[in-house]
Amino acid sequence: MRVLGIDPAAAGPAGYGVVETDGATFRTLRFGALSRAPRASFPERLRAIHALIVDLVEEFSPDAVALESVFTALNMKTALKLAEVRGVVTLAAAQAGVPVHSYAPREVKVSVAGYGHADKEQIQQMVRATLNLRETPQPSDAADALAIALCHIYSTQARSRIAAATAPALPKLRDAPAHRIQPSR
């Protein structure tokens, strides 16, 4: 499974990270952050984010895009801008037919660090350890994007285990005894 994680940002850098797993081991394919050009307008920033996602999806062909959801404690203006950023990310993924999954910040922190109030440094250290990186991923927005990708992978693995454990056992037809229909008298 290959996942593109996105840490959307209305003002600061938008983090991205591509993680691949075979179910047991993880591999980082790329990570970074798209910084805001000093004089770029917000529509230009949206265009740049869309172009980045289109390029990453084209290059890495992810099975899913995982995205952090809007943090509800933000002021209304920031929340609306963040929703617009999420919209262009979702559009870029949808144009390529890649499903998008959204995770709350606390859900990502619990999934990766085991603690819903983990700080940026704790997330960076857990991402580094999980992905066996030589150095701590910088900037923290890139580490957050990798954490979001890991959260999706963990969530998908958990859903698969639950489905397997709760699926009804189907009898094997070849092992089942043959039953003859008795003619009625």
N, C-alpha and C positions, 0 to 999 in steps of 0.2 A: 504494500500500500504506500502511496506517495501523497503527502498532504502539503499544501501551501498554506501556511499560517500568516495571517495579516493582523497587525496591531494598528488600526486606523487612528489617525490623528487629525484634528481640525486645524491645529496651529503648528505643532512641533513635527518632528520626523515621523513618518509612517513606516513602521517596521515590517519586515517580511522575512520569512524563512521557509525553506523547503526541506522536509524531513521524509525519509523513506524507511520502511520497516519490513522485515520478513516475518514479523510476529514475535520475534525474540530479541533481535538486535536492531539498533537504530543507526541511521547514517544521515549526516547533514550534507545536503547537496549545495545549498547556498543560503546566505542570510545577509541582511544589511538593513539600511533605512534610507528612505527617500527624504532628503532634507528639503525644506521650503526655500526656494530662491528668494533672496531678500526683497526684490521688487515685484514678485509675481502676485497677480491678483488671485482671489480665491477660485474663480473659474479656471484659470491657468493651472492652479494646483490640482484641481479635480481632473483636468485633462492629463497632467503628468502622472497622477496616480493610476488613472485608467490605462494609460499606455504601459506603465510598469507592470500592471497585473496581466494585461494582454501578452506582453513579452514573456513573463514568467510562466504563464499557462502554456504558451506555445512552445517554449524551450523544455519545460519539465513534464508536461502532460500529467498534472496531478489527478488523483482519483477524487479529491475533494478540496475545497477551499474552506478553511476554518477561520472565523472572524470573531473578534471580541465585540460583544453587544454594547449598546450605549449605556453608560453609567448614569443612573437616574438622579444622582445627587448633583449633576452638573447644572449650571444655569441654563436657562432656556435657549439663549443664543448659541452657546457652545454645543448644546445637545442637538440643535437643528443642524449646525454645520457638520458635526460628527455623523449625523444621519445621512447627510449628503455624501460624505466620503464613503460611508458604508454602501450607499446606493451605487456609486460608480464601481466599487469593488464587486458588488453583486452583479451588476450589469456585465462587467468584463467576464466574469465566470459563466454567467448564463449564456452569453454569446458563444462561448466555447462548449456549452453543454456540460459544464462541471457543476456538481451540486455544491451548495453553500450551507455551512452549518455555523450556528452562532452560539457562543458561550459567554456567560457572565464572568466578569473579572474574578469574583470570588471562587467560582467553579474552576477556573483555570488554576488559581493559586492552590486550592485544595488538591486538585489532580496532580500537580507537579511538585509542590512543596509539602503537601500534607497539612497545610494550615491556611485558612481563608484570609488571614490578615498578614501574610508574608510580605516583606518589603522587596523592593527592586533587587537589592543585593542577594537576598535569599533565593529569589527566582533565578537570577543569573547563575548562582552557584549550582543550583539543582539542574538547570539546563546544561551547564558545562559537564557535570558529573554524568547525567543520563546519556548525553550525546558523545561522551568521551572526547571532549574538545580539549586541546592543549591550553587554550587561553579562554578567559571569560568573554562571552560574546558581548561586543560593544557595537553600537550604543545599547542602552537598556531596552530601547524600543525593538531592536532586533531580537534580543533575548526574550522579550515578551511574545514576539511573533512565533519564535520557536516553541515557547511554552504553550501557546494556543494550538499549534500543530500537534504537539505531544498530547495535549488534553483531548483533541479529537481522536487520536489514535487509541488512547486509553479508553475513551468512551465507546468507541466502535468495538474494541476487544471485549469490553465488559458486556455490551449488548449481545455479542456473538456467543459468549459463554452462557449468558442467561437463556438465550434462545435454545442453545444446545441442551441445557440442563432441563428445560421445561417442555421440550418437544415430546409429544407422545411417542412411545416406542411402537414402531410399525413392525408387524410380523414379517419375517422374510418369507416370501411366497415359496421359494424352492425348499425351505426347511419345514414348511407347514405340512401336516399330514393331508393326503388327498382324501376328499370327502366324496362319497358317491351319493348321488341322489337316488333315493329309493322310489321305485314306481309306486304310485298310489293304487290301492285295490278297490 
